[in-house]
Amino acid sequence: MKTKALTLLLALSGSLAAQQARTSWKEYLGGPDSSHYSALKQIDKANVSKLDVAWSYETGDDLSYTFSPLVVDNIAYVAAKQGSLVAVDATTGKELWVHAFPSAAGGFARFGGIAGQRGANYWESKDRQDRRLFVPAGGVLYAIDARTGKLVDSFADHGKLDLKIGLDRGDRALASRTPGRIFENILILGSATGEGYLAPPGDVRAFDTVTGKLLWVFHTIPRPGEFGYDTWPKDAYKYMGGVDVWGEITVDEKRGIVYLPTASAKYELYGGDRKGDNLFADCLLALDARTGKYLWHYQTVHHDLWDYDPNAAPQLVTVKHDGKTVDAVALASKNGFLYVFDRVSGKPLWPIEERAVPQTDVPGEVTSKTQPFPTVVPAFARQGMTVKDMYDGFMNPEEKTWWKDRLASARTGFYTPPALVDTILLPSVNGGALFFSTGADPANGMVFVESKDMPSIIKLVPAGESIAGNAGGLIPARPRNPGRGGAGPLAIPTPAQMGRAVYEQTCQVCHGAELKGDRGPELETAVKRLGAEATRGVIAKGRGTMPAFASIPAASMSDLMAFLAQPEAAPVGTAASASAVAMARLRAEPDYPDDVPPPPSRYKTGYGNESYVITPPWSTITAYDLNTGKIKWQAPYGDLPQAGPSEKPRGNAYPKSGFVITAGGLVLFAGNDSKLYALDKDTGKMLFSKALPNGSLGVPAVYEVNGREYVLLTVCGGNPYPAGAYVPPGGVTPPAVSKSYIAFALPAERKP
């Protein structure tokens, strides 16, 4: 009888779990497979045009959130209230609780809290008595009770885990903005190492979700005796870095395999100090999720010099291949390729060829002679740009001439390495497939890829020289000629000027611009009164009503202390700009160990992003049928207005949002052009669009409560055109402040 009862209990538990998975959106990107897929069918092709607002929740601030909501039972978890984690009723939007993070207190969320996080993880015990949310913020992993919003005292250090644990050079590593992935009672986390020379390695770690105990570490830059060690200079793990998993992680729950897209080695655009293929950079890496044991890998770019690291979630699909049913994993990368492998063996489903590519002439650099090219599966993005691809819809005659000359004289071509002269990259560092950009209809073998065709023009210069001419983001993104736009050389700020910038971002709201006190006490003489170490301790740990700011990076804390020790050295109006701070950090990068011969020179470049200089569409969504390896359809990602009359959708301008796929036959998304769209999943045809009060970021959540299906969006975006860009005729600039979460549903049935 006991055996029968246990069997029945397990069956009921499995049924409840399956029902919850079908009706909830309890995991980042929809589930452990990161598919963005919902099995709900209530909203379908025939009725999607009837979608209307069911409820909304205002964020209470003017921040733009990339946070992708989670929904469990009847509770939606969102980011709002100055970077806090907020729980609301998933049918009404009524606020249930707010968890404010230390750095979010007092309006500091622009520089802390979870304002910039892409999502959270949900975990529950088998009996559902213990339910937790895990979210990294400011170098700390927080475990929060999903029902009360309070820290889980039994986890790590009273609910907080220092994310430097398990990293040899963790003082320079950052927590990834992507939340990682939970498998059983294991939280697998990546990191973000920064982009500079001699960044720390991005080792992958796993922690116990109950206790916070470190379970395993995988070295992404191999140690002596580990596979791949010989693809780097000797002892590279001691001083080289990058190869982090800053993107999205996928788990095959049935097999206990975790699939990790790894980033490029650093510095990413010059590799004279990292000769070799640099495993495990730019890989799809498969590990045993329980132990971290290496299973297999595939490197998509050898000795990456283009920052073509994959970071979009690997997609798990089941396909018919050579007459057999095959469980496959597909990886879309920033280089525009989709790579498809047997999920267990790592063998490509279709041949991938090593083809010769252009070679470098930069001193000290050694380029890989070949790169991998898929032979059957077509690219989803344009690869390479010439002057023939120039779009001049936003240019005046003077600008057209200048741009034609610049593009015609630049080096170009796919996999052409960065040089000491202008070089056009397409896709660029910020092009191709990025986070939020892949999904699947797993059972039918379909994979969907959102992509951006954003070119960049870069030129390597000796480290320390100004990169203003190709900084990408330091100058206006709109087309310009040498007499318009562009930035002059960046003056290197003093530590006090950089410290004032930290002060203005973090302290000024309470202590005043002149440090004479406001809501908080005066700080003008704090260092003299308390001493440097005591002052630093108060800032890091808090005191009285002052919150702790333990998440301030070490370099920024040093700058802040330099300012507080001598405020007169950086009076009001002299705070360093973000770009100037970046330049100072460049010059302050660590040097090579004494026993390591450095390269002939360090070279640097900006990212050189050049929006709108290529013919549209600028963003697309591509549907692959991986039963055949062919593209089924490709469509613009939205319908962004542009100069000149057009009857065809032209594409959403470089969105930072993702889509969802539903069993109702839909692809749903909202971009930064302030519209909600529904496409036919099978054809790509646009079925419906609806105006939103603002642009959208993150990935929607699709869920069901009490028999009603909802689509929950983060409507917290901004102007679809880059800062300083020209808004073309017909372009609509959304309101400056309209930040909310909006849930859509079909009209509720009226009861008689």
Protein Blocks (a to p, Z undefined) as FASTA:
>chain_A
ZZmmmmmmmmmmmmmmmmmmmmmcfbghhianonopafbfkbcfklmmmgccfbdcdehi
abdcfbdcddehjaccddeehhiacdddfklopafbdcddfklgghimmngcjllpgbdc
ddddfklmaccddddeehiacdddfklopacfkgojehiacfkgopaklmlpccdfbebj
aehjaccddddebjaehiacfddcdddfknopafbdcdfbdcehiahklmpcehklmmgg
ejiafbccdddfknopacddddddddfkbcklmgcjhiaehiacdddfknopafbdcdfb
ghiaklpacfbdcddddddeehiacdddddddfkopacdddfklopafbdcddddddddf
behiacdfbdcddfklccfbdedddfklpccklbcfklmmmmmmmmmmpccdehiacdfb
dcdddddfkgcjdehiaccdfknopacddddddddddddddehiacklmngopacfbdcd
fkggjidddddddfklmmmmmmmmmmmmmnojnlnopjbccfklmmmmnopklmmmmmmn
ogajbccffklcfklmmmmmmmmmmmmlmcghiaccfklmmmmmmmmpccddfklccdfb
dcdddekiaehkaccdfbdcddddfknopafbdcdebjdddehidfbdebjehiabdcdd
dfkopacdddfkopacdddfknopafbdcddfbdcedjdddddeehiacdddddfbccfb
dehiacdehiacddfbdcddddddddddddZZ
